[in-house]
């Protein structure tokens, strides 16, 4: 039985790491991103080498019309959806002190990272409840990629931390709401992952890691998160809906 996963932000960074691992699992991919399809053809072709179907649905999840286009596009091209991986997100445009964050920068980040993600998830969850009623056995799962910033404070990234904390609660509430439909919901909190989002501060993090910031002395890789998502969607974490899994090399382990 073919399975389909929608991954937001699925053509770069953590999202691409997830897409690669799901392709290896034989899961067909519906990938969303902000770039035009012509700019990601190489990525799409690479993923197709695994023998899975890969379709691209461009759009900004902060925009209602784009969200509707993404969901309707997946319906039209695949006819069904088994898995949603909420991964899309942006870093702060300015790493400003918590007392100096500009309202327009706050709104920009929240619109994508929290509001857009919630309403896309809501639309997909409604669709999944329809699928469940017609097919009681098909696998259905929601996974949200948040961040250790959901629980660890950064004074120059307050909007980012607030958005991730909001997504963390979203996952808990949806785990409760969707339990009656047999749709498990998981949250993954990555630590410092080596992507284009962290490229500008990579040297700073590497220096801090040398001084013991993480227990495992390296930055995380997108594949680290991808392997965990693949395990969840295989069903390797049963009886665990609503759980939070941290992938941070030991960064958040309390020490003294």
Beta strands, then each sheet from edge to edge (+ up, - down):
strand 1: 4-8
strand 2: 28-33
strand 3: 54-58
strand 4: 83-86
strand 5: 141-145
strand 6: 184-190
strand 7: 244-247
sheet 1: 3+ 2+ 1+ 4+ 5+ 6+ 7+
end
